[in-house]
Amino acid sequence: MIHMSIVPSASVPLPGPLDLPPLPVEAPEADIHDRRALRGVLGRFATGVTVLTAGRDAPRGMTANSFTSVSLEPAQVLVCVVKSAAIHQLVLAEQAFAVSVLSRDQEWVARHFADHSRPRGAAEFAGIDHEPGRHTGAPVLGHVQAWLECRLSAIHDGGDHTIFVGSVLGAGNASGEDPLLFLGGAFRRVAA
């Protein structure tokens, strides 16, 4: 059973201003209504880079850095997908997805799955080492830091995105390579 949450409207008033000291000068308040300014604020949070995949017969993939663990018991993760993405409807239809956590040398894979002009269908995965996951059939990429296969367990509205919560059906991780990171609108690597 998939759970859908309804949250109170953003129009519910919060308590009045708090009597607090001013914000630090080195981090002045941004205009949250300016998309570029807000993106600049959010981009200061370093994330790992993943590829979300879904589909058995006609798989799709997309680069995603809005991914996180939710719970260890039960094992759950979440990923945020823009509602206009081709993979969005496929995750809903399949009720399952896989996540591959990219390693430091897989920036080209991240760029490939972020490229809106890439081929679609089977050609989307041409030249990308992958195997169908044994739990979901969704492609699990090769040479990654870690992978997870998930059954869709909850859906939450997130504005222009949907927050997909997945119950983990299977997972694995590799040792050695550092992960690929994303910070400030650019791919990064862990400094030695």
C-alpha positions in Angstrom: 0.0 0.0 0.0 1.3 3.4 -1.0 0.8 6.3 1.5 0.1 9.8 0.3 0.5 12.7 2.7 -1.4 15.9 2.8 0.3 18.7 4.7 -1.1 21.9 6.0 -1.2 24.8 3.6 1.8 27.2 3.5 -0.7 29.9 4.3 -1.0 28.7 7.9 0.7 31.6 9.8 3.8 31.0 11.8 4.4 32.7 15.1 5.6 36.3 14.8 9.2 37.4 14.5 11.5 36.2 17.2 13.7 38.5 19.2 17.0 37.1 17.9 20.4 38.6 17.1 21.0 39.5 13.4 22.2 37.0 10.9 25.9 36.8 10.3 27.3 39.4 7.8 29.2 36.7 5.8 25.8 34.9 5.2 23.2 37.6 4.5 19.6 36.6 4.0 18.8 35.7 0.4 15.6 36.6 -1.5 13.8 33.2 -1.4 11.4 34.4 -4.2 14.4 34.8 -6.5 14.9 31.3 -8.0 18.6 31.9 -8.8 19.3 33.2 -5.3 17.5 30.3 -3.7 19.4 27.8 -5.9 22.6 29.5 -4.8 21.7 28.9 -1.1 20.6 25.3 -1.6 23.7 24.6 -3.8 26.0 25.2 -0.8 24.9 21.8 0.6 27.3 19.2 -0.8 25.6 16.0 -1.9 26.5 12.7 -3.4 25.4 12.0 -7.0 23.1 9.2 -7.9 21.4 7.8 -11.0 17.8 6.8 -10.5 16.5 4.1 -12.8 13.2 2.4 -13.3 11.6 0.1 -15.8 12.1 -3.5 -17.0 11.2 -3.5 -20.7 11.8 0.2 -21.5 14.1 1.5 -18.7 14.8 5.1 -18.0 17.4 6.9 -15.9 18.1 10.3 -14.5 20.8 11.9 -12.5 19.6 12.8 -9.0 21.3 14.4 -6.0 18.1 14.9 -4.0 18.5 11.4 -2.4 18.8 10.5 1.2 18.3 7.7 3.7 15.0 8.0 5.7 15.1 5.0 8.1 17.1 2.0 8.9 14.2 0.1 10.5 12.4 -0.3 8.2 15.0 0.3 5.6 13.8 3.3 3.5 15.3 5.9 1.2 13.8 8.9 -0.7 14.4 10.5 -4.0 12.9 13.7 -5.3 11.9 13.7 -9.0 10.6 16.7 -11.0 7.1 16.0 -12.1 7.9 16.7 -15.8 10.7 14.1 -15.9 10.1 11.1 -18.2 11.0 8.7 -15.4 8.4 10.2 -13.0 5.5 8.3 -14.6 7.5 5.2 -15.0 8.3 5.0 -11.2 4.6 5.4 -10.5 3.7 2.7 -13.1 6.4 0.2 -12.0 6.0 0.9 -8.3 9.7 0.4 -8.0 13.1 2.0 -8.7 16.8 1.5 -8.3 19.5 4.0 -7.2 23.1 3.8 -8.1 25.5 6.0 -6.1 28.3 7.2 -8.4 32.0 7.0 -7.8 34.5 9.8 -8.3 35.3 8.7 -11.9 31.7 8.5 -13.1 31.1 12.2 -13.7 30.6 11.3 -17.4 27.7 8.9 -16.3 26.1 11.7 -14.3 26.4 14.1 -17.2 25.0 11.5 -19.6 21.8 10.9 -17.5 21.4 14.7 -16.9 21.6 15.4 -20.7 18.1 16.0 -22.0 19.2 15.3 -25.5 20.5 11.8 -24.8 18.9 8.9 -26.6 15.9 7.3 -25.0 14.8 3.7 -24.7 17.4 0.9 -24.8 19.9 3.4 -26.4 19.8 5.4 -23.2 21.9 2.7 -21.5 24.2 1.9 -24.5 27.8 2.0 -23.4 26.8 2.2 -19.7 27.7 -0.9 -17.7 24.5 -2.1 -16.0 22.5 -5.2 -15.1 18.8 -5.6 -14.4 18.2 -5.6 -10.6 17.0 -8.9 -9.3 14.3 -7.4 -7.2 12.9 -4.7 -9.5 14.3 -5.3 -12.9 15.4 -1.7 -13.0 19.0 -1.1 -14.2 21.7 -1.2 -11.6 24.8 0.6 -12.9 28.3 -1.0 -12.7 31.4 0.4 -11.0 29.3 2.4 -8.5 29.9 3.2 -4.8 26.6 1.6 -3.8 23.2 0.5 -5.1 19.7 0.0 -3.8 16.6 -1.5 -5.2 13.3 -0.2 -3.8 9.6 -0.8 -3.8 7.6 2.4 -3.8 6.1 2.8 -0.4 5.0 6.4 -0.1 4.5 9.4 -2.3 4.5 13.0 -1.1 3.9 16.2 -3.0 6.9 18.5 -3.1 5.8 21.4 -5.2 7.2 20.9 -8.7 8.7 17.6 -7.5 7.3 14.4 -6.1 9.1 12.8 -3.1 9.2 9.1 -3.7 9.9 7.0 -0.6 11.2 3.5 -1.3 11.3 0.4 0.9 14.7 -1.1 0.3 14.5 -4.6 -1.2 18.2 -5.1 -1.8 21.4 -3.1 -1.6 25.2 -3.4 -2.0 28.3 -1.3 -1.7 31.8 -1.4 -3.1 35.0 -0.5 -1.2 37.8 1.7 -2.4 36.8 4.6 -4.7 35.7 7.9 -3.3 32.2 9.1 -4.2 31.4 11.8 -6.8 30.1 14.9 -5.1 28.0 17.9 -6.2 28.5 21.4 -4.7 27.8 24.9 -5.9 26.5 23.7 -9.3 29.7 21.7 -10.1 30.9 18.1 -9.7 33.6 17.7 -7.0 35.8 15.0 -5.6 36.8 14.3 -2.0 40.1 16.1 -1.3 42.9 13.8 -0.1 
